Amino acid sequence: MNQSTLETFLEPEFAQDNGHATQVIVSILKDFNVAWTDRNWYLHAQDLVYLDEKLADLLVKRSIARKQEVG
């Protein structure tokens, strides 16, 4: 079992023209572990998480995640 911190659940600050990657919220469709530039991710089916946009796009293309619209 992984221990989570409060920062895990807070909405990340979105970058606005400062060169940082944008984060998007995705719904995870199946269990998956991945090492990414910011950290190792241990994703579980039915999780809702904010991920780097590049990682999110990769997971969507591989049918591991689905982007969620927030509005």
PASEBA-1860 file (N, C-alpha, C; in nm, 3 decimals):
! residues 71
1> MNQSTLET> 0.085/-0.118/0.000/0.000/0.000/0.000/0.089/0.124/0.000 ~ 0.055/0.218/-0.085/0.134/0.340/-0.095/0.078/0.446/-0.002 ~ 0.166/0.521/0.059/0.122/0.631/0.144/0.113/0.757/0.060 ~ 0.000/0.822/0.068/-0.022/0.944/-0.010/-0.011/1.066/0.080 ~ 0.030/1.176/0.020/0.037/1.302/0.092/-0.078/1.390/0.046 ~ -0.103/1.496/0.117/-0.209/1.588/0.080/-0.188/1.645/-0.059 ~ -0.063/1.669/-0.097/-0.033/1.725/-0.227/-0.080/1.634/-0.341 ~ -0.090/1.504/-0.315/-0.136/1.410/-0.416/-0.278/1.441/-0.460
9> FLEPEFAQ> -0.359/1.493/-0.368/-0.500/1.514/-0.396/-0.534/1.657/-0.435 ~ -0.441/1.748/-0.421/-0.467/1.886/-0.457/-0.451/1.907/-0.606 ~ -0.530/1.996/-0.660/-0.519/2.028/-0.802/-0.386/2.099/-0.825 ~ -0.306/2.050/-0.920/-0.178/2.116/-0.944/-0.198/2.254/-1.006 ~ -0.102/2.339/-0.988/-0.108/2.471/-1.051/-0.076/2.453/-1.198 ~ -0.162/2.506/-1.281/-0.143/2.491/-1.424/-0.045/2.595/-1.475 ~ 0.045/2.552/-1.560/0.146/2.642/-1.616/0.082/2.733/-1.720 ~ 0.124/2.857/-1.722/0.074/2.952/-1.820/0.192/3.026/-1.882
17> DNGHATQV> 0.237/2.975/-1.994/0.346/3.037/-2.070/0.476/3.050/-1.992 ~ 0.502/2.960/-1.899/0.628/2.967/-1.827/0.718/2.846/-1.858 ~ 0.684/2.773/-1.964/0.771/2.665/-2.006/0.746/2.532/-1.938 ~ 0.658/2.526/-1.842/0.629/2.400/-1.775/0.521/2.323/-1.849 ~ 0.524/2.193/-1.834/0.423/2.109/-1.897/0.288/2.129/-1.830 ~ 0.184/2.120/-1.909/0.049/2.132/-1.857/0.004/1.998/-1.803 ~ -0.075/2.001/-1.699/-0.128/1.879/-1.641/-0.276/1.867/-1.674 ~ -0.321/1.743/-1.697/-0.460/1.717/-1.728/-0.511/1.606/-1.636
25> IVSILKDF> -0.642/1.603/-1.616/-0.699/1.498/-1.532/-0.743/1.383/-1.621 ~ -0.709/1.262/-1.577/-0.746/1.142/-1.652/-0.807/1.038/-1.558 ~ -0.889/0.954/-1.615/-0.946/0.840/-1.545/-0.868/0.717/-1.590 ~ -0.818/0.640/-1.496/-0.738/0.521/-1.528/-0.832/0.403/-1.551 ~ -0.811/0.331/-1.661/-0.899/0.221/-1.699/-0.850/0.085/-1.651 ~ -0.717/0.070/-1.634/-0.663/-0.056/-1.584/-0.536/-0.030/-1.505 ~ -0.502/-0.122/-1.417/-0.382/-0.107/-1.334/-0.258/-0.096/-1.424 ~ -0.170/-0.002/-1.386/-0.051/0.021/-1.468/0.053/0.094/-1.386
33> NVAWTDRN> 0.179/0.053/-1.397/0.291/0.121/-1.332/0.379/0.181/-1.439 ~ 0.425/0.304/-1.417/0.509/0.370/-1.517/0.608/0.463/-1.447 ~ 0.732/0.463/-1.495/0.832/0.558/-1.448/0.829/0.676/-1.545 ~ 0.812/0.797/-1.492/0.805/0.917/-1.575/0.907/1.016/-1.526 ~ 0.921/1.129/-1.592/1.024/1.226/-1.559/1.007/1.287/-1.421 ~ 0.883/1.297/-1.373/0.858/1.360/-1.244/0.859/1.262/-1.127 ~ 0.821/1.135/-1.152/0.816/1.035/-1.045/0.771/0.902/-1.102 ~ 0.769/0.799/-1.021/0.712/0.671/-1.059/0.563/0.675/-1.026
41> WYLHAQDL> 0.481/0.631/-1.119/0.336/0.632/-1.101/0.285/0.489/-1.087 ~ 0.206/0.464/-0.983/0.141/0.336/-0.961/-0.008/0.361/-0.975 ~ -0.059/0.340/-1.095/-0.196/0.376/-1.128/-0.286/0.254/-1.115 ~ -0.405/0.277/-1.065/-0.502/0.169/-1.044/-0.631/0.201/-1.117 ~ -0.699/0.098/-1.164/-0.826/0.116/-1.233/-0.919/0.201/-1.149 ~ -0.988/0.293/-1.213/-1.086/0.384/-1.155/-1.025/0.500/-1.078 ~ -0.891/0.517/-1.082/-0.828/0.634/-1.022/-0.855/0.756/-1.109 ~ -0.868/0.872/-1.047/-0.869/1.001/-1.117/-0.744/1.074/-1.073
49> VYLDEKLA> -0.656/1.107/-1.167/-0.529/1.170/-1.132/-0.494/1.280/-1.231 ~ -0.416/1.376/-1.185/-0.358/1.478/-1.272/-0.222/1.426/-1.317 ~ -0.201/1.422/-1.448/-0.075/1.376/-1.505/-0.022/1.478/-1.603 ~ 0.108/1.471/-1.627/0.170/1.550/-1.732/0.097/1.522/-1.863 ~ 0.072/1.624/-1.943/-0.006/1.608/-2.065/0.054/1.505/-2.161 ~ 0.186/1.500/-2.170/0.250/1.402/-2.258/0.227/1.260/-2.211 ~ 0.239/1.237/-2.080/0.213/1.105/-2.024/0.066/1.068/-2.043 ~ -0.023/1.162/-2.018/-0.167/1.136/-2.034/-0.198/1.096/-2.178
57> DLLVKRSI> -0.143/1.168/-2.275/-0.167/1.136/-2.415/-0.117/0.995/-2.449 ~ -0.002/0.960/-2.398/0.054/0.827/-2.421/-0.038/0.718/-2.365 ~ -0.087/0.739/-2.242/-0.174/0.640/-2.179/-0.309/0.630/-2.250 ~ -0.359/0.743/-2.300/-0.485/0.742/-2.375/-0.468/0.663/-2.505 ~ -0.358/0.685/-2.575/-0.332/0.613/-2.700/-0.322/0.463/-2.678 ~ -0.275/0.423/-2.561/-0.260/0.280/-2.529/-0.382/0.223/-2.457 ~ -0.489/0.299/-2.451/-0.616/0.256/-2.390/-0.602/0.221/-2.242 ~ -0.513/0.292/-2.174/-0.494/0.271/-2.030/-0.567/0.380/-1.951
65> ARKQEVG> -0.590/0.495/-2.016/-0.655/0.607/-1.949/-0.750/0.677/-2.045 ~ -0.838/0.761/-1.986/-0.930/0.842/-2.065/-0.928/0.983/-2.007 ~ -0.911/1.083/-2.093/-0.911/1.222/-2.047/-1.050/1.259/-1.997 ~ -1.052/1.339/-1.891/-1.177/1.387/-1.834/-1.190/1.537/-1.858 ~ -1.308/1.580/-1.885/-1.335/1.723/-1.904/-1.377/1.781/-1.770 ~ -1.316/1.892/-1.733/-1.350/1.961/-1.610/-1.412/2.094/-1.650 ~ -1.527/2.119/-1.596/-1.586/2.245/-1.638/-1.703/2.275/-1.563
END
